[in-house]
Amino acid sequence: MAENINIGNGLGGISDREQRALELCEAFSLAEDKFVDEMMSDEVAEKIRAANRRKTLRFRSSVAACAAVLAIVVGIGVIPKGQLKTAESAEGANNNFVAAEKSDAAPQSDNYDDYDGTTGDKAEEEIGFSDKPQGAAAPESPITTTTAMREEVAPEKKPKTIKGGLGNHGNEMTAEAEADEDNAASEDAESGKKVRLAPGEYLTRADGTDWFVGNNIDRKNCGKLLYNENGYDVYELNGFDNGYMTAVVRDNKCFAAITADFQKGSLAELAHGLKFAGELHCDQYMSDGEVKELDESVFRNSALRILTEYAVDYDLDPEFKNIDLIGDGNYICRLGNEGETFVEPIYISIHDKAVLIVCYNAAALFVAK
Amino acid sequence: MATAEDSRIIALYLARDERAISETDTKYGSFCRAISIRIVGDSRDAEECVSDTYMKTWNSIPPQQPESLGAFLGRIVRNISLDCYRKKAAKKRQGDCIPFEELSECLPDTQNSGEELTNAVAQSLNEFLESLPQEQRVYFMRRYYMNEPLNLIAERYGISANKLGVMMHRLRKKFKEKLIKDGVCTEGGGR
């Protein structure tokens, strides 16, 4: 959408199309007074902000639960059978999150508060993973409360399927394993306060210079590459002495800068950094029983269901059409009618036992039972 | 219904007390300037438009006694600014924020023009706005009445610019369907 256009061709006059747009613009002057008053009202603005915050809070508790679920699920995937440990000590994992955990990135500061209000969505500063212990903020996760334990399988990232012995309820957890699981969940949920920026916004470094979240990023000098996931590089940025700032980058374009601690590197947290996760719309669970294969049609149907529900909530037309497989094994969904320019890609990120589908500000987490 | 403060300012106009202008500027100056500069794209022109707005308001009250001073001023400053924009149409300009591309999606083709078109559109517009949930109506008005950039609207209401952009796209489409249904325009080239 072009917000500014040059008009005129130097020869005088404006085009017919611009003229019609201008006349439409003029018609807005005849909008009823009550609509103008409502538009100007700070009370109405606060009411709408509060409503948007409530949607965010609903997401927050869901995400905290899902983050815990995911941490456990990912952790299980790298643990040798019978010896449950935290994900940080896993060996031989090909999971990039583990690589991030082994990084010597500094923990985030508790003082990383929002700054002067020139950046970001205020409501979304509340988004993210609770800094309270997991149990305080989030509803119970079916994974953390179950005493059953699935067989672990070698972590293997397959673009289309989730296979393997995702056995359901046969094995018992040891007491140590349960404790480790709880710790993993708590640690993941104890991320500090998060501040998220979108492209165009900026931060001020310790030396007073500004760092912009924009289209271009100097990969060589911006900071340290932590890890890559789904084609996105996560960098720890230089120059932020009072905190730990990460940038999410793809094709030299920075999508977001957040203060999140990516050591756990949960999918939902990364999605948050990709500015897609403003609201966890729903979390779903796969069908009962052992999941042998999650075929493409399940992905498509699941994504469409999420998007449809999202559309209903926001009174949008659910004109979702295509889900395309892109080169790195992920999918994108194209919104709109056939032939219409798609507005936003939707990422379906697949890991060994969990699938996260993220689009706009909706996300859904699928966990195998 | 006029707020207490608006009533007080209007009383100053009625009493021909020149403090009415300064009080108006204090309360509504930034609102008027924001509207104007987003239309004319030049701060000096915008200041001139705002001054003209105050003059016209001074000359209009009395006999008029608007219920909503904000809406009254908004209407005047928009019209003055759009007139200024038209007068300068021959010159290339940068910086104005009228979302021409977006608005032209809503009105692809019409037989009407001028005041007849404006009135027809206005009627459909008000019916359309009435039909919307408050949140969407407010966003729509801020975008196309105030020509406010999406990121500022998003910040004011605690919504992401992405979501807002999608919502605007859908609302424009609905508004276009409304205009076609009301016979204000026909399904033309569109976007």
Interface residues (C-beta under 8 A of the other chain):
Chain A: M1 A2 E3 N4 I5 N6 I7 G8 G10 L11 G12 G13 I14 R17 E18 Q19 R20 A21 L22 E23 L24 C25 E26 A27 F28 S29 L30 A31 E32 D33 K34 F35 V36 D37 E38 M39 M40 V44 A45 I48 R49 A51 N52 R53 T56 D121 K122 A123 E124 A198 G200 K275 G278 Y314 D315 L316 D317 L335 V343 E344 Y360 N361
Chain B: F31 I39 P66 E67 S68 G70 A71 F72 G74 R75 R78 N79 L82 Y85 R86 A89 A90 K91 K92 R93 Q94 G95 D96 C97 I98 P99 F100 E101 E102 L103 S104 C106 L107 P108 T110 S113 G114 L117 T118 N119 V121 A122 L125 N126 L129 P133 Q134 E135 Q136 R137 V138 M141 R142 Y144 Y145 M146 N147 P149 L150 N151 A154 E155 R156 Y157 G158 I159 S160 A161 N162 K163 G165 V166 M167 M168 H169 R170 K173
